[in-house]
């Protein structure tokens, strides 16, 4: 695995721009747990999945594009997004989901750019971007380094079923739309194993130590 060389054209260029580290992993792998440790170490983490769900309420341009694509019936009487109605449009349709993602991902990218610049102004020398579909969405191209969190599929299935109350079939369907751990590991610069047997926190600390000499090049 090699240091990521993705495009950073949407951010500041030059040695003074903030370093961006992507954190990814499949459903139930534990990337959010890793990010909580990173936050405890004093670093800023951007939750792409959270913002992808909430930007409809804060980005009029995004909402207008989604309505144009899927129709007025995805709006409630007050003009806000009717999420169950939108879900009905994309559930079980790979093409509809791909279209929705093609609208949402650029909006998240713009929002992340603004957030990263604010973090840089606040004194952060490195920011972290958490995303389940970092590679699938192309967001890795904004990252200077990518870490993926992995766990055996059986463990991931059990975690998600217990956490979300989903059936095994539903979890497997959603997992099938994501890259496999092997695919992510081939493209990532670092892998953290969260299988419940290898201690997690020491791995995160070693990962952060690995970033220190790279961060120095952005000063």
C-alpha positions in Angstrom: 0.0 0.0 0.0 1.2 3.5 -0.8 0.5 7.0 0.4 -2.7 8.2 -1.3 -2.1 10.6 -4.2 -5.8 11.6 -4.8 -6.9 14.9 -6.1 -7.1 17.9 -3.7 -8.2 20.5 -6.2 -11.3 21.4 -4.1 -9.1 22.4 -1.1 -6.3 24.8 -0.6 -3.1 23.7 -2.3 0.5 24.0 -1.2 2.4 23.0 1.9 0.2 25.0 4.3 -3.1 23.3 3.6 -4.5 21.0 6.3 -3.7 17.3 6.0 -6.9 15.2 5.4 -7.1 11.6 6.6 -9.9 9.3 5.5 -11.3 6.8 7.9 -13.5 4.1 6.3 -14.8 0.6 6.8 -17.8 -1.5 6.1 -21.0 -1.7 8.2 -20.2 -2.9 11.7 -16.4 -2.7 11.3 -16.1 -0.1 14.0 -14.9 3.0 12.2 -17.0 5.2 14.4 -15.4 3.6 17.5 -11.9 4.4 16.0 -13.0 8.0 15.3 -14.2 8.4 18.9 -10.7 7.5 20.1 -9.3 10.0 17.6 -11.6 12.7 18.9 -10.5 11.9 22.5 -6.9 12.5 21.3 -7.9 16.0 20.4 -8.5 15.8 16.7 -11.4 17.0 14.5 -13.5 14.3 12.8 -16.0 15.0 10.0 -18.8 12.4 10.0 -19.7 12.2 6.3 -22.6 9.8 6.8 -24.3 12.0 9.4 -23.9 15.1 7.2 -25.2 13.2 4.1 -28.4 12.6 6.0 -28.8 16.2 7.4 -27.7 18.4 4.5 -31.1 18.2 2.9 -32.3 20.6 5.7 -29.4 23.0 5.3 -28.5 23.0 1.6 -31.4 24.4 -0.5 -29.5 23.6 -3.7 -29.3 19.9 -2.8 -32.9 19.7 -1.8 -34.0 21.4 -5.1 -32.0 18.9 -7.1 -33.4 15.9 -5.3 -36.9 17.2 -5.7 -36.3 17.8 -9.4 -35.1 14.2 -9.8 -37.6 12.4 -7.6 -40.7 14.6 -7.6 -42.7 16.8 -5.3 -44.1 13.9 -3.4 -40.8 13.6 -1.4 -41.6 16.9 0.3 -43.8 17.3 3.4 -46.4 20.1 3.5 -43.9 22.4 5.2 -41.5 22.0 2.4 -39.0 19.8 4.3 -37.8 16.4 3.0 -40.1 13.5 3.6 -37.3 10.9 4.3 -39.6 7.8 4.2 -41.0 8.9 0.9 -37.5 9.4 -0.6 -36.5 6.0 0.8 -39.4 4.4 -1.0 -38.0 5.8 -4.3 -34.5 4.4 -3.9 -35.2 1.2 -1.9 -34.4 -1.8 -4.0 -33.4 0.3 -7.0 -29.6 0.4 -7.6 -30.1 3.0 -10.4 -32.2 5.3 -8.2 -29.8 5.0 -5.3 -26.9 5.8 -7.6 -28.7 8.9 -8.9 -29.3 10.1 -5.3 -25.7 9.5 -4.4 -24.6 11.5 -7.4 -26.5 14.5 -6.0 -25.6 14.0 -2.3 -21.9 13.2 -2.6 -20.9 16.6 -4.2 -22.9 18.4 -1.6 -21.1 16.6 1.2 -17.8 17.3 -0.6 -18.5 21.1 -0.6 -19.6 21.0 3.0 -16.5 19.1 4.0 -14.3 21.7 2.2 -15.7 24.6 4.2 -15.5 22.6 7.4 -11.8 21.7 6.8 -10.9 25.3 6.2 -12.5 26.3 9.4 -10.6 23.6 11.3 -7.4 24.8 9.7 -8.1 28.4 10.8 -8.8 27.0 14.3 -5.3 25.6 14.4 -5.8 21.9 13.4 -2.9 20.5 11.4 -4.8 17.4 10.5 -8.5 16.6 10.0 -10.2 13.2 9.7 -13.0 12.3 7.4 -15.1 9.3 8.4 -17.1 7.7 5.6 -18.6 4.3 5.0 -18.3 4.7 1.2 -15.1 6.7 1.1 -13.8 4.9 -2.0 -17.2 4.2 -3.6 -18.1 7.9 -3.5 -14.7 9.1 -4.7 -14.1 11.0 -1.5 -10.7 9.3 -1.0 -9.5 11.7 -3.8 -9.7 14.5 -1.2 -7.6 12.5 1.3 -3.9 12.5 1.7 -3.9 9.2 3.7 -6.6 6.6 4.1 -7.1 4.2 7.0 -9.7 1.3 6.8 -11.1 -0.5 9.7 -11.8 -4.2 9.2 -13.5 -7.1 10.9 -14.7 -10.5 9.8 -18.0 -10.4 8.1 -19.7 -12.7 10.6 -18.7 -10.3 13.4 -19.9 -7.2 11.4 -23.2 -8.9 10.7 -23.8 -9.6 14.4 -22.9 -6.1 15.4 -25.2 -4.4 12.9 -28.1 -6.8 13.6 -27.8 -6.2 17.4 -27.3 -2.4 17.0 -30.0 -1.7 14.4 -32.4 -4.5 14.9 -32.1 -5.5 11.3 -32.5 -9.0 9.8 -29.5 -10.8 8.5 -30.9 -10.6 5.0 -31.3 -6.8 5.2 -27.7 -6.3 6.5 -26.3 -8.6 3.8 -28.1 -6.6 1.2 -26.7 -3.3 2.4 -23.2 -4.8 2.7 -23.4 -6.1 -0.9 -23.5 -2.4 -2.0 -20.2 -1.6 -0.3 -16.7 -2.6 -1.1 -15.3 -5.7 0.7 -12.7 -5.4 3.4 -10.2 -6.9 0.9 -11.0 -4.2 -1.7 -10.6 -1.4 0.9 -7.4 -2.8 2.3 -5.8 -3.0 -1.2 -6.4 0.8 -1.7 -5.9 2.0 1.9 -2.6 3.2 3.4 -3.2 1.6 6.7 -5.5 -1.1 8.2 -6.9 -1.3 11.8 -8.3 -4.6 12.8 -11.4 -4.4 15.1 -12.2 -8.1 15.6 -12.7 -8.0 19.3 -9.4 -9.8 20.0 -6.7 -7.4 18.9 -6.7 -4.4 21.3 -8.1 -1.4 19.5 -6.7 1.6 21.3 -3.0 0.7 20.9 -3.6 0.3 17.2 -5.1 3.7 16.9 -2.2 5.2 18.9 0.3 3.5 16.6 -1.7 4.8 13.6 -1.6 8.3 14.9 2.1 8.1 15.5 2.5 6.9 11.9 0.9 10.2 10.7 3.3 12.5 12.6 6.1 12.6 10.0 3.6 13.0 7.2 1.9 15.9 8.9 5.2 17.7 9.2 5.3 18.0 5.4 2.1 20.1 5.6 3.5 22.7 7.9 
